Amino acid sequence: MKRTKWNTLKKEAKVEYEDKKSIFIAKARPVQSTQEAMDFLLSVRAEYPDANHHVYAWRVSQEMVHQKYSDDGEPSGTAGLPVLEVLSKNEIDDAVVVVTRYFGGTLLGTGGLVRAYGRSALLAVKEAVPITCCVCELYKIMISYSYLDKVLFALKKKGYIIKSSEYGMDPVLQVGCLTGEKDELIHLCTELTAGQAVVEFFGEEVLHEGRLGELQVE
């Protein structure tokens, strides 16, 4: 089934985290395929060839979720899984996180490793700006200036995405709504403008709905 709404990352990001003199360099970025995720992992390994570990996790989803993680030599379950859980518990898809570790000489123990890798991944994901994307139907809404303010207010309050606004003889709003919400959109505009609004469909596009709220960490 084709997805219509999902969470992902807005940009690539890098953070550094230190725990008992071990340095964790975490990088996160959006990807479109498992091959792109693997290419990113290889680029990080090439950037830090002398590091002790390159732990990673990714989730890629178009019609179904494909995910993978690796402890890269750390004790089983202490590294890759905590990184993956940052993505999976927040349902973040089309994203990869690589955490590179330079050992500082002090053992962290299994619990310490889980916390350090999970914390590093969480910081990188936050820095990469988690967002919600949706496949939206796009509509041009033509109204008069006398109705503009209340229509804009109502559209934003209902959660519709205002893609653009044109102000000529009359305002023309380009608005995105989820599939299946067309009738509600038309009814809203018609009711607010005493039947004067003209609503025309003109295509489909993936739009950013907004940033995710507080990320889940447990």
SVG drawing of the C-alpha trace seen along z (x, -y; Angstrom):
<svg xmlns="http://www.w3.org/2000/svg" viewBox="-23 -44 67 54">
<polyline fill="none" stroke="black" stroke-width="0.4" points="0.0,0.0 1.4,-3.4 2.2,-5.5 0.7,-9.0 2.3,-10.2 5.6,-9.5 8.4,-10.9 11.9,-11.5 14.9,-13.9 15.2,-17.3 19.0,-17.5 22.3,-15.9 23.8,-16.6 26.8,-15.7 27.3,-15.8 30.0,-14.7 29.5,-13.2 32.1,-12.2 31.7,-9.6 34.7,-8.6 37.1,-9.9 35.5,-7.8 34.5,-10.1 31.3,-9.3 30.8,-11.1 27.2,-10.7 26.0,-11.5 22.4,-11.3 20.9,-12.1 17.8,-11.4 18.2,-8.7 16.0,-7.3 17.3,-3.7 19.4,-1.1 22.1,-1.7 22.3,-5.4 22.4,-4.4 25.3,-2.0 27.2,-4.6 26.9,-7.1 28.3,-4.4 31.2,-3.8 31.9,-7.6 31.9,-7.9 34.3,-4.9 36.6,-6.6 36.4,-9.9 37.4,-8.2 39.6,-5.2 41.4,-5.0 38.2,-4.8 37.6,-1.7 33.9,-1.2 31.4,-2.5 28.0,-1.5 25.0,-2.1 21.3,-1.8 18.9,-2.7 15.2,-2.5 14.1,-2.9 10.4,-2.7 8.4,-3.2 5.7,-0.6 7.2,1.4 9.9,0.8 13.4,2.1 15.7,1.7 19.2,2.8 21.7,2.2 25.2,3.3 27.2,3.4 30.4,3.4 32.4,5.3 30.8,3.9 29.1,6.4 25.8,7.7 22.8,5.5 24.8,2.6 25.3,0.3 23.4,0.8 20.1,1.7 20.0,-1.5 20.8,-3.5 18.0,-1.8 15.5,-2.3 15.9,-6.1 14.6,-5.7 12.1,-3.0 10.5,-4.3 9.9,-7.6 8.8,-6.0 11.5,-7.8 11.9,-6.4 14.2,-7.1 17.1,-7.9 20.5,-6.5 22.6,-7.1 26.2,-6.2 28.0,-6.5 31.8,-6.4 33.6,-5.6 37.2,-6.4 37.9,-4.4 39.1,-6.4 40.8,-3.7 38.0,-3.1 35.4,-0.4 31.8,-1.6 30.2,1.7 27.1,2.9 24.7,0.4 27.1,-2.4 27.5,-1.5 23.7,-1.3 23.3,-4.8 26.3,-6.3 25.2,-5.0 21.6,-5.8 22.4,-9.3 24.7,-10.0 22.1,-8.9 19.4,-10.9 21.4,-14.1 22.3,-13.6 18.7,-12.9 17.5,-16.0 20.1,-18.1 19.0,-16.7 15.5,-18.0 12.8,-15.3 9.9,-16.3 6.6,-14.8 6.0,-14.5 2.8,-13.8 1.5,-13.2 -0.9,-16.0 -3.5,-16.8 -3.0,-20.4 -5.8,-22.9 -6.1,-26.5 -8.5,-28.4 -9.7,-31.6 -11.5,-34.0 -12.1,-37.8 -10.0,-39.9 -13.0,-40.4 -12.8,-36.7 -9.0,-36.3 -8.1,-36.6 -10.8,-34.3 -10.1,-31.7 -6.4,-31.7 -7.1,-31.5 -9.5,-28.5 -7.2,-26.6 -4.2,-26.9 -6.3,-26.0 -7.6,-22.8 -4.0,-21.9 -4.0,-22.4 -0.7,-23.3 -0.6,-26.7 2.0,-26.2 1.8,-29.7 -0.3,-32.8 -0.8,-35.0 -2.2,-38.5 -3.5,-39.9 -7.0,-41.1 -8.2,-38.4 -6.2,-36.2 -5.3,-32.7 -4.1,-30.3 -2.3,-27.0 -3.3,-24.6 -2.3,-21.0 -4.6,-18.4 -4.4,-14.7 -6.1,-12.4 -9.7,-12.0 -10.0,-15.5 -11.0,-17.2 -14.7,-17.4 -14.1,-18.8 -11.8,-21.5 -14.3,-22.5 -17.1,-22.6 -15.0,-24.8 -14.1,-27.3 -17.7,-27.4 -19.1,-28.0 -16.7,-30.8 -17.2,-32.7 -21.0,-32.3 -20.5,-30.0 -18.1,-32.4 -14.9,-30.4 -13.6,-28.5 -11.6,-25.4 -9.6,-23.7 -7.4,-20.6 -4.1,-20.9 -1.8,-18.0 -0.1,-16.0 3.1,-16.7 5.1,-15.6 5.0,-18.4 6.5,-19.0 3.8,-19.1 6.0,-20.3 8.5,-19.3 8.0,-16.3 7.4,-16.9 9.5,-15.6 11.3,-12.4 10.8,-9.2 13.9,-7.9 12.7,-4.8"/>
</svg>
